[in-house]
Amino acid sequence: MKIIVQPQKGSYRILFYDGKHVRGAGICELSETPKGPRPTRYRLRWGGRKEYKHTPSKDLIAQLRQGDVELTKPDPLFASFLHGFQITAGNANACRMCLLDERFTSLDDKTSVVAGKGERICMDCARRELRREAAQIGRLGRDAITHLEVLLDQFRDLDRVLATLQPDKLSFSQTLFDRLEPHPVLATSTITVLPLPPEFVKASGVETLMPVQQLAVDAGLLFGKDLLVVAATASGKTFIGEMAGVKNYLEGRGRMLFLVPLVALANQKYERFSQRYGAFAKTGLLTGMSRLNLPETRKVGDRNPESPIIVGTYEGVDHMIRCGQRVKNIGTVVIDEVQMLEDPDRGHRLDGMIARLKYLAPQAQFLYLSATIGLPKILAKKLNCTLVRYDDRPVGLERYLLFVERKQKIPTIKHLTTEEYKRTSSKGYRGQSIIFTNARARCHTIAEALGMRSAAYHAGLTSQERRDVETRFAQGKLMAVVTTAALGAGVDFPASQVIFDALAMGREWLSVQEFNQMGGRAGRPDFHDLGRVVILAEPGGSYSRESKFTEEEMAMRLLKGAMEEVAPEHDEEGSSEEYVANAVVCNGKEAELERINTTMVGTMEPVLPELIRHRLVKRTEKGTIELTPLARVMAEHFIGINRLLRVVKLSEKMDDPLEIIAELDCVEEDEEVQPRQHPPDPRQPAHSKHRDRRR
């Protein structure tokens, strides 16, 4: 029998442990006598009884002599008492919290958990304490609790795990979720040894290739090979397009078309190419334009579509093609952020545009760039190109997860951004942050709370306002930029830290791909020594009544989730829009139209019968598909068959175009808010008007 003695204030708790269970418990009080310390009171309960009974002191001495006595901590008075009766005692390495519940659990360094001030408790007690603390903030889902228990098992430190629930006591060392280690930079070639035109080498400002650039060169980049390049943000993918595009132009193989998803990103590329190559190759800018003739909305840059280098948005260039204009003498087509093929709103349009460009420029070299693609080998096969993949990060990335109530998010963000701005990297740059949230109004709320050194950045700002933010950030004058998740693919700020105020885009959860794309923007090799991603997850938080997940559950899914194959699915609406756009390009020649359709990555719905039934197109005896004026409206204005038919129906009742648009939006919004029969997979967010990325 093991007898555990636990000193308390003015008394001693004694447990009798038979190796499996605590069979009895006693409470003893000692006092000094002329013969030494002696029991003055001893109460005992045995065999599952609930009440203690007074027991003679001689019974206590007999019991102590029959067992192995162990003290939970040194106690001179009890040790002197034992010594007076020639009883020896050892040290009991036991869980204090178990003893309070009259259980005995032996501890060692491998199985115990640190629980404040160096004390160790058993894992079961640590889990109960963890759940109790988590219950105080409430609404933590099962996945979040499981995550905390995994951290507890990993770190064996209760305080460190509880720090994820206590942002006011934030410590990076205690809230780390995982770390992506940096890899040594591979040996690469100097640019002067490559078969590149001398004027390009001089203008580029680059001396040595980055690893993914070297892999692209080895894969045949400079000899016309079509490539899908998948590598982390800031790994040098843009320069891959520059090498091939400018080389092909200078050597007479045609102009370069560089396409991006956002106007802000197009403006950045335009300025970069104009500064570098303006002496021998003018750059043109093709993006959507505002119809309002205001100073802040007037044209930016040279809009010449015949320029040697053309930078454009997907829709900006595609609109020109859909209107029947030809893109002539194209030698290189670069599709940046090609993972947008998976976008529920724009994926079919990007897919169709790529197919149309392949038809119009069959001799061109096609380069597809992305930082985040699941199963890229499959996509490379569908695009009929060679995969170049570089998974290593030149800068380490640490990811942190905090469970924070919504009212605590802004104070936590302020602390994080302020501390990051105090740091200076070995390259001499201050730490700066990008904060992603789900709405424009929230951007301003956070930016105003952070103060003068922060700025909101979203599509609602004028181009002049956005350029001002970009310039101040590049100069290190801003410690933080607060932007919407909708701009996640195009925000090009050299930040050392990315903070997620929300894990949603409007009302829809981010996909794993979108999350990785945005988080990967933390840490640039030329600026920083380390990148940080911090997720502030609200327990129980959600942005839609239809969602079956909460924010802390989504955090776990996004951190642990794997990216899926880029496999766009085109419904009737998208398929009808692309069908008429493809018909415009090939002048309705049915055989060529079929060839363009089958070139697309996604599979189109068989929409021709519906288009014919509604008299939008018709077959001619010459084997062509003839488009009506309404079908050309579909192509030029990015409209599918169902939306067009709604417009036609409304136009029978209304004459004012503005009234038609307002009524159309109301009808579609009413349809959109109907509850879904099957909640969507969080990695495949459903269509929502709040997920507009074209901005």
Buried (B, 14 or more C-beta within 10 A) or exposed (E): EBBBBBBEEEBBBBBBBEEEEBEBBBBBEBEEEEEEBBBEEBBBBEEEEEEBEEBEBEEBBEBBEEBBBBBBEEBEBBBEBBEBEEBEBEEBBBBBBBBEEBBBBBBEEEEBBBBEEEEBBBBBBBBBBBEEBBEEBEBBBEBBBEBBBEBBEEBBBBBBBBBBBBBEEBEEEBBBBEEBEBBEEBEBEEBEEBEBBEBBBEBBEBEEBBBBBBBBBEBBBBEBBBBBBBBBBBBBBBBBBBBBBBBBBBEEBBBBBBBBBBBBBBBBBBBBBBEBBEEBBBBBBBBEEEEEEEEEBEEBBBBEBEBBBBBBBBBBBBBBBBEEEEBEBBBBBBBBBBBBBBBBBBBBBBBBBBBBBBBBBEEBBBBBBBBBBBEBEBBBEBBEBBBBBBEBBBBBBBBBBBBBBBEBBBEBBBEBBBBBBEBEBEEEBBBBBBBBBBBBEBBBBBBEBBEEBBBBBBBBBEBEBBBBBBEBBEEBEBBBBBBBBBBBBBBBBBBBBBBBBBBBBBBBBBBBBBBBBBBBBBBBBEBBBBBBBBBBBBBBBBBBEBBEBBBBBBBBBBBEBEBBEBBBBBBBBBBBBBBBBBBBBBEBBBEBBEBBBEBBBBEBBEBBEBBEEBEBBBEEEEEBBEBBEBBBBBBBBBBBBBBBBBBEEBEEEEEEEEEBEEBBEEEEEEEEEEEEEEEBEBBBBBEBEBBBBBB
